[in-house]
Amino acid sequence: MSRGLPFELFLGLRYLRATGQRTNLSLFVWIGVGGVFLGVAALILVLAVMTGFQDGIRDKIISANPHLLIFTGGGGLADADTVAGRVRSVPGVKSATPFVLQQALFTTESGGSHGGLVRGVDLATPAVVADLRAQVRSGSLEPLTGGQPAVLLGVELARTLGVVVGDSVTAISPKGAMTAVGMVPKMRRFIVAGTIEIGMYEYDSSMAYLSLPAAREFAGLPAGVTGIEVKLVDPFAAKRVGAQIAGTLGFPFWVRDWMDLNRNLFAALQLEKLALFVIVTIIVLVAAFAIIGHLVLLVAEKRKEIGILKAIGAASGSITAVFFSVGMTIGVVGTLAGSVVGLTLIWIQNTYKVIRLAGDVYQIDYLPMKLTPSDFLLVVGSTLVLSFLATILPARRAGALIPVDVLRYE
C-alpha cells in the first residue's frame, strides 16, 4: 500500500509513466488510449446517427399517416360510419374516420403536370382538422371545410406544378368515366386553398387533400370510402390494437398498421446500423492489439523487476494484477474520453443542427442524433470486454515468470 493505493495499482500507474530511455513505451500507451478513444467516439456517433435517423423518419411517418388502416375486399367500404363507430369502441383508439385514396394526374393552365395521390379526409372530425392545420404552411383550410371545390397541395407538389394559393389545378382520374361516346378521363378543377408540409419529401411531393365528399365524387365512390384510418393513443401499440380491431370486425375486414406498411424501410435501417457497428468495432480491435503490444514489451522490459518482486515474496496474482491494471487503465481512460467527446458532439448537433441534409434525398432536413441507454452500454461494455481480453493474457504471462529463470542471467 502506497499513497492510499494498493501496491499493484500504484506500480501499474508508475509503469504507465515511462521516462528516460524507456519513453518509447509511452508511445504504445498513447496509441492504445487513442485507438480506444477513437473507437468509442466513432461507435457512439454511428449508433446515435442511425438511431436518430431511424427515429426521425419514424416520427415523420407517425405524424403524417394513420396508425392503422382498415380495408375490405371489393374495392370500397360501405356504411363507413357504422364501422368507424365499432372501431372507436376498442380500447386504445383515439379516433377512427373514413378516408378516400385515389391516384391522379395534376395539370395546370401553364402546362405543368405531375402525378400524385388525392386523399379525401373527414373534415367534420376535430382531430383530422387539427392535424391538417398543424401541417398548413400557406393559405387556409377554410375553403375545404366550407364545401368549396378546393385542394391542399404538398409544398413540393405545388412547387413542381408552379402554382400558388388561388391558382387552379385540374385532377385527372385514371379510372375515367363512362359516357355516351365511351370511356373518357374524369377531370375535376380545384382551387389551390393552401399548401401543407409534412417534412418528408415523399409525401410533400405527391399528396393532395380534398374534403371527403369531393374525394368520393372524384374517385367514383358516392356511397362508400376506401377505408377507415385510425389514430391511436399509443402508436407503438399498433400491433396489439390492430389485432383487437380485426377480431372485433371479423371477415371481410383486414387491418394494416404503420409498422407493416414501412417494414422494409425500418428493416434496411436496422441492418445498416448493425453493419456499421461491426465495421467500426474494428477500430477498437486495433486498439486492443496496441494494448497487447504495449504489455508484451512492458513485461519484457520489466523482467528484472518482476524477478526481484517475486523473490522478496510478491505473489503471482499480484504481478498479474500490476500489468492487468496497466492494460485496463488504458482501456478505461480511452473509453471515458471517447464517451465524453461522442456525447458532446451529439449535443452540439442536436442543439445547433450543424449538419444539414437534402430533404428530397434523406426525407428529413437535418441529421438527428439519438443515443439510447442500451446502445451506450453496448459500446462501453464491448470496449471494456475487448480491453480485458487484450490485457489478461500478457498479464498472466507476467505473473507466471519464475524468479530463478529471470535472475539467473542478471
C-alpha positions as CSV (number, residue, x, y, z in Angstrom):
1,M,0.0,0.0,0.0
2,S,1.4,3.4,-1.0
3,R,-0.3,6.8,-1.2
4,G,-3.6,5.1,-0.2
5,L,-3.5,2.8,-3.3
6,P,-2.8,-1.0,-3.4
7,F,0.8,-1.5,-4.5
8,E,-0.4,-3.4,-7.6
9,L,-2.3,-0.4,-8.8
10,F,0.4,2.1,-7.7
11,L,3.1,0.2,-9.5
12,G,0.9,-0.2,-12.6
13,L,0.4,3.6,-12.8
14,R,4.2,4.1,-12.4
15,Y,4.8,1.8,-15.4
16,L,2.4,3.9,-17.5
17,R,4.6,6.9,-17.0
18,A,7.8,5.7,-18.7
19,T,10.7,8.1,-18.6
20,G,14.3,8.3,-19.7
21,Q,15.4,5.6,-22.1
22,R,12.0,3.9,-21.8
23,T,10.0,6.7,-23.3
24,N,9.3,4.7,-26.4
25,L,7.0,2.5,-24.3
26,S,4.8,5.6,-23.7
27,L,4.1,5.7,-27.5
28,F,2.2,2.4,-27.2
29,V,0.3,3.9,-24.3
30,W,-0.9,6.8,-26.4
31,I,-1.6,4.5,-29.4
32,G,-3.8,2.3,-27.1
33,V,-5.6,5.2,-25.5
34,G,-6.1,7.0,-28.8
35,G,-7.4,3.8,-30.5
36,V,-9.9,3.2,-27.8
37,F,-10.9,6.8,-27.7
38,L,-11.5,6.9,-31.5
39,G,-13.3,3.6,-31.5
40,V,-15.7,4.6,-28.7
41,A,-16.4,8.0,-30.1
42,A,-17.0,6.6,-33.6
43,L,-19.2,3.9,-32.3
44,I,-21.3,6.3,-30.2
45,L,-21.7,8.7,-33.1
46,V,-22.5,5.9,-35.6
47,L,-25.2,4.4,-33.4
48,A,-26.6,7.9,-32.5
49,V,-26.8,8.8,-36.2
50,M,-28.5,5.6,-37.2
51,T,-30.9,5.7,-34.2
52,G,-31.7,9.4,-34.7
53,F,-32.2,9.0,-38.4
54,Q,-34.4,6.0,-37.9
55,D,-36.5,7.7,-35.2
56,G,-36.7,10.9,-37.2
57,I,-38.2,9.1,-40.2
58,R,-40.4,7.0,-37.9
59,D,-41.8,10.2,-36.1
60,K,-42.5,11.8,-39.5
61,I,-44.3,8.7,-40.6
62,I,-46.4,8.5,-37.4
63,S,-47.3,12.2,-37.6
64,A,-48.2,12.1,-41.4
65,N,-50.0,8.8,-41.5
66,P,-52.8,7.0,-39.7
67,H,-51.5,4.4,-37.3
68,L,-53.9,1.8,-38.6
69,L,-55.7,1.4,-41.9
70,I,-58.9,-0.8,-42.3
71,F,-59.9,-2.1,-45.7
72,T,-62.4,-4.6,-47.0
73,G,-62.5,-6.7,-50.1
74,G,-64.3,-5.5,-53.2
75,G,-62.6,-2.1,-53.7
76,G,-64.8,0.0,-51.4
77,L,-66.2,0.2,-47.9
78,A,-69.9,0.9,-47.4
79,D,-71.5,2.0,-44.2
80,A,-68.3,3.6,-43.0
81,D,-69.8,5.5,-40.1
82,T,-71.1,2.3,-38.5
83,V,-67.7,0.6,-38.9
84,A,-65.9,3.6,-37.6
85,G,-68.2,3.6,-34.5
86,R,-67.3,0.0,-33.8
87,V,-63.6,0.7,-34.1
88,R,-63.8,3.7,-31.7
89,S,-65.2,1.3,-29.0
90,V,-61.9,-0.6,-29.0
91,P,-59.6,0.5,-26.1
92,G,-56.6,2.5,-27.2
93,V,-58.3,4.1,-30.2
94,K,-58.1,7.9,-30.3
95,S,-60.1,8.5,-33.5
96,A,-61.4,6.5,-36.4
97,T,-62.5,8.3,-39.6
98,P,-63.3,7.3,-43.2
99,F,-61.0,8.3,-46.0
100,V,-60.7,8.1,-49.7
101,L,-57.4,7.5,-51.6
102,Q,-57.1,7.9,-55.3
103,Q,-54.2,8.3,-57.8
104,A,-54.4,11.3,-60.0
105,L,-52.6,13.4,-62.6
106,F,-52.4,17.1,-61.8
107,T,-52.2,19.6,-64.6
108,T,-52.1,23.4,-64.7
109,E,-53.1,26.1,-67.2
110,S,-49.4,26.8,-67.8
111,G,-48.8,23.2,-68.9
112,G,-47.3,21.8,-65.8
113,S,-48.2,18.2,-64.8
114,H,-47.3,15.8,-62.1
115,G,-48.7,12.5,-60.7
116,G,-49.9,12.3,-57.1
117,L,-52.4,11.0,-54.6
118,V,-55.7,12.5,-53.8
119,R,-56.6,11.9,-50.2
120,G,-60.1,12.7,-49.0
121,V,-60.4,13.2,-45.3
122,D,-63.4,13.8,-43.0
123,L,-63.2,17.5,-42.1
124,A,-66.1,17.1,-39.6
125,T,-63.7,15.3,-37.2
126,P,-61.8,17.8,-35.0
127,A,-58.7,15.6,-34.7
128,V,-58.4,15.5,-38.5
129,V,-58.8,19.2,-38.8
130,A,-56.2,19.8,-36.0
131,D,-53.7,17.6,-37.8
132,L,-54.2,19.4,-41.1
133,R,-54.0,22.9,-39.5
134,A,-50.6,21.9,-38.0
135,Q,-49.3,21.0,-41.4
136,V,-50.6,24.1,-43.4
137,R,-47.7,26.3,-44.5
138,S,-49.6,28.8,-46.7
139,G,-53.2,29.5,-47.4
140,S,-56.1,28.3,-45.3
141,L,-58.1,25.2,-44.6
142,E,-61.4,27.1,-44.6
143,P,-62.3,26.7,-48.4
144,L,-62.3,22.9,-47.9
145,T,-64.3,23.0,-44.7
146,G,-66.8,25.4,-46.4
147,G,-67.5,23.0,-49.2
148,Q,-65.8,24.8,-52.0
149,P,-64.0,22.8,-54.8
150,A,-60.6,23.4,-53.2
151,V,-57.5,21.3,-52.6
152,L,-54.5,21.4,-50.3
153,L,-51.3,20.5,-52.1
154,G,-48.0,19.3,-50.7
155,V,-45.4,22.1,-50.8
156,E,-43.1,20.2,-53.2
157,L,-46.0,19.2,-55.4
158,A,-47.1,22.8,-55.6
159,R,-43.6,23.9,-56.4
160,T,-43.3,21.3,-59.1
161,L,-46.6,22.3,-60.7
162,G,-45.7,26.0,-60.3
163,V,-48.8,27.0,-58.6
164,V,-49.6,29.2,-55.6
165,V,-52.6,29.8,-53.4
166,G,-55.5,31.0,-55.5
167,D,-54.4,29.2,-58.7
168,S,-56.4,26.3,-60.2
169,V,-55.3,22.8,-60.9
170,T,-57.0,20.0,-62.8
171,A,-57.0,16.5,-61.4
172,I,-57.4,13.6,-63.9
173,S,-58.5,10.2,-62.6
174,P,-57.0,7.1,-64.2
175,K,-60.4,5.3,-63.8
176,G,-62.2,7.5,-66.2
177,A,-66.0,7.9,-66.6
178,M,-68.4,6.2,-68.9
179,T,-70.3,8.5,-71.3
180,A,-72.4,8.0,-74.5
181,V,-69.3,8.1,-76.6
182,G,-67.4,5.6,-74.4
183,M,-64.9,5.9,-71.6
184,V,-63.4,9.3,-71.1
185,P,-61.0,10.6,-68.5
186,K,-62.7,12.1,-65.4
187,M,-61.4,15.6,-64.8
188,R,-62.1,18.0,-62.0
189,R,-60.9,21.5,-61.5
190,F,-59.9,22.7,-58.0
191,I,-58.7,25.9,-56.5
192,V,-55.5,25.7,-54.5
193,A,-56.6,26.7,-51.0
194,G,-53.1,26.2,-49.5
195,T,-50.0,24.1,-49.2
196,I,-49.1,21.6,-46.5
197,E,-45.7,20.4,-45.3
198,I,-45.2,17.1,-43.6
199,G,-41.4,17.2,-43.6
200,M,-40.9,14.1,-45.8
201,Y,-40.3,14.7,-49.5
202,E,-42.1,11.5,-50.5
203,Y,-45.3,12.9,-49.1
204,D,-44.8,16.6,-49.7
205,S,-44.2,15.9,-53.4
206,S,-47.3,13.7,-54.0
207,M,-50.1,14.3,-51.5
208,A,-53.2,16.4,-52.2
209,Y,-56.1,16.7,-49.7
210,L,-59.7,17.1,-50.6
211,S,-62.9,17.1,-48.5
212,L,-64.4,13.7,-48.2
213,P,-67.5,14.4,-50.4
214,A,-65.3,15.9,-53.1
215,A,-62.9,12.9,-53.0
216,R,-65.8,10.4,-53.1
217,E,-67.2,12.0,-56.2
218,F,-63.8,12.2,-57.9
219,A,-63.0,8.5,-57.0
220,G,-66.4,7.3,-58.1
221,L,-67.4,6.1,-54.6
222,P,-70.6,8.1,-54.0
223,A,-71.8,5.6,-51.3
224,G,-68.6,4.4,-49.9
225,V,-65.0,5.1,-49.0
226,T,-61.6,3.5,-49.5
227,G,-61.3,2.5,-45.8
228,I,-61.1,3.7,-42.2
229,E,-58.0,5.5,-40.8
230,V,-57.3,5.1,-37.1
231,K,-55.2,7.2,-34.8
232,L,-54.1,5.5,-31.5
233,V,-53.3,6.9,-28.1
234,D,-50.0,4.9,-28.3
235,P,-48.7,4.5,-31.9
236,F,-46.4,1.7,-30.7
237,A,-49.3,-0.4,-29.6
238,A,-50.5,-0.7,-33.2
239,K,-49.9,-4.4,-33.4
240,R,-52.0,-5.2,-30.3
241,V,-54.8,-2.8,-31.0
242,G,-54.9,-3.8,-34.7
243,A,-55.4,-7.4,-33.7
244,Q,-58.2,-6.4,-31.3
245,I,-59.9,-4.4,-34.1
246,A,-59.5,-7.3,-36.6
247,G,-61.1,-9.6,-34.0
248,T,-64.0,-7.2,-33.4
249,L,-64.8,-6.6,-37.1
250,G,-64.1,-10.1,-38.4
251,F,-64.4,-11.1,-42.1
252,P,-64.1,-9.4,-44.7
253,F,-62.2,-6.6,-43.0
254,W,-58.4,-6.6,-42.8
255,V,-56.1,-4.2,-40.8
256,R,-52.7,-2.8,-41.7
257,D,-50.6,-0.9,-39.2
258,W,-47.9,1.7,-39.9
259,M,-45.1,-0.7,-38.9
260,D,-46.2,-3.3,-41.6
261,L,-46.5,-0.6,-44.2
262,N,-43.0,0.6,-43.6
263,R,-41.4,-2.7,-42.6
264,N,-38.9,-2.8,-45.4
265,L,-37.6,0.7,-44.7
266,F,-37.0,0.0,-41.0
267,A,-35.5,-3.4,-41.6
268,A,-33.0,-1.9,-44.0
269,L,-32.1,0.9,-41.5
270,Q,-31.7,-1.7,-38.7
271,L,-29.4,-3.9,-40.9
272,E,-27.3,-0.9,-41.8
273,K,-27.0,0.1,-38.1
274,L,-25.8,-3.4,-37.3
275,A,-23.3,-3.5,-40.2
276,L,-21.8,-0.1,-39.3
277,F,-21.5,-1.2,-35.6
278,V,-19.5,-4.3,-36.7
279,I,-17.3,-2.3,-39.1
280,V,-16.5,0.5,-36.6
281,T,-15.7,-2.0,-33.9
282,I,-12.6,-2.9,-35.9
283,I,-11.1,0.4,-34.6
284,V,-11.4,-0.9,-31.1
285,L,-9.9,-4.2,-32.1
286,V,-6.8,-2.3,-33.5
287,A,-6.6,-0.5,-30.1
288,A,-6.8,-3.9,-28.4
289,F,-3.8,-5.1,-30.3
290,A,-1.9,-1.9,-29.4
291,I,-2.6,-2.8,-25.7
292,I,-1.3,-6.3,-26.2
293,G,1.8,-5.0,-27.9
294,H,2.5,-2.5,-25.1
295,L,2.0,-5.1,-22.4
296,V,4.3,-7.6,-24.1
297,L,7.0,-5.1,-24.4
298,L,6.5,-3.9,-20.9
299,V,6.8,-7.4,-19.5
300,A,10.0,-7.9,-21.4
301,E,11.3,-4.6,-20.1
302,K,10.4,-5.3,-16.5
303,R,11.6,-8.9,-16.3
304,K,14.3,-8.0,-13.7
305,E,11.8,-6.1,-11.6
306,I,9.3,-8.9,-11.7
307,G,12.0,-11.4,-10.6
308,I,13.0,-9.2,-7.7
309,L,9.4,-8.7,-6.6
310,K,8.7,-12.4,-6.7
311,A,12.0,-13.2,-4.9
312,I,11.0,-10.9,-2.0
313,G,7.6,-12.5,-1.7
314,A,5.2,-11.0,-4.2
315,A,2.6,-13.5,-5.3
316,S,2.0,-14.4,-8.9
317,G,-1.5,-12.9,-8.6
318,S,-0.1,-9.6,-7.5
319,I,2.3,-9.4,-10.5
320,T,-0.7,-10.3,-12.8
321,A,-2.7,-7.5,-11.2
322,V,0.1,-5.0,-11.8
323,F,0.1,-5.5,-15.6
324,F,-3.7,-6.0,-15.7
325,S,-4.1,-2.6,-14.1
326,V,-1.8,-1.1,-16.8
327,G,-3.9,-2.5,-19.7
328,M,-7.3,-1.8,-18.1
329,T,-6.3,1.8,-17.3
330,I,-5.6,2.3,-21.0
331,G,-9.0,0.9,-21.9
332,V,-10.9,2.8,-19.2
333,V,-9.3,6.2,-19.9
334,G,-9.8,5.8,-23.7
335,T,-13.5,4.7,-23.1
336,L,-14.2,7.7,-20.8
337,A,-12.6,10.2,-23.2
338,G,-14.4,8.7,-26.2
339,S,-17.7,8.8,-24.4
340,V,-17.3,12.4,-23.3
341,V,-16.4,13.5,-26.8
342,G,-19.1,11.5,-28.5
343,L,-21.8,12.7,-26.2
344,T,-20.6,16.3,-26.6
345,L,-20.8,16.1,-30.4
346,I,-24.3,14.6,-30.2
347,W,-25.4,17.5,-28.0
348,I,-23.9,20.1,-30.4
349,Q,-25.6,18.6,-33.4
350,N,-29.0,18.3,-31.8
351,T,-28.8,21.8,-30.4
352,Y,-27.3,23.7,-33.3
353,K,-28.2,21.4,-36.3
354,V,-24.7,21.8,-37.8
355,I,-25.1,19.0,-40.3
356,R,-28.0,19.7,-42.8
357,L,-29.4,17.2,-45.2
358,A,-31.2,17.3,-48.5
359,G,-34.8,16.7,-47.7
360,D,-35.6,15.3,-51.1
361,V,-33.0,12.6,-50.6
362,Y,-33.0,11.7,-46.9
363,Q,-36.6,12.5,-46.1
364,I,-35.5,14.8,-43.2
365,D,-33.8,18.2,-43.4
366,Y,-31.1,17.8,-40.8
367,L,-29.1,14.9,-39.2
368,P,-30.7,14.0,-35.9
369,M,-28.6,12.1,-33.3
370,K,-30.1,9.9,-30.6
371,L,-28.2,7.6,-28.3
372,T,-30.3,5.2,-26.3
373,P,-29.0,3.9,-22.9
374,S,-28.8,0.4,-24.3
375,D,-26.6,1.4,-27.2
376,F,-24.4,3.4,-24.9
377,L,-24.0,0.4,-22.5
378,L,-23.3,-1.8,-25.6
379,V,-20.5,0.4,-26.7
380,V,-18.9,0.8,-23.3
381,G,-19.4,-2.8,-22.4
382,S,-18.0,-4.2,-25.6
383,T,-15.0,-1.9,-25.4
384,L,-14.2,-2.8,-21.9
385,V,-14.5,-6.5,-22.7
386,L,-12.1,-6.2,-25.6
387,S,-9.7,-4.3,-23.4
388,F,-10.0,-7.1,-20.7
389,L,-9.3,-9.8,-23.3
390,A,-6.3,-7.9,-24.7
391,T,-4.9,-7.4,-21.2
392,I,-5.4,-10.7,-19.5
393,L,-3.0,-12.9,-21.5
394,P,0.1,-10.7,-21.2
395,A,-0.7,-10.1,-17.5
396,R,-1.0,-13.8,-16.8
397,R,2.3,-14.5,-18.6
398,A,4.0,-11.8,-16.4
399,G,2.6,-13.5,-13.2
400,A,3.8,-16.9,-14.4
401,L,7.5,-15.9,-14.7
402,I,9.9,-17.9,-12.4
403,P,12.3,-15.7,-10.3
404,V,15.2,-18.1,-10.8
405,D,14.9,-18.1,-14.5
406,V,14.6,-14.3,-14.6
407,L,17.5,-13.5,-12.3
408,R,19.9,-16.2,-13.5
409,Y,21.5,-14.0,-16.1
410,E,21.1,-10.7,-14.4
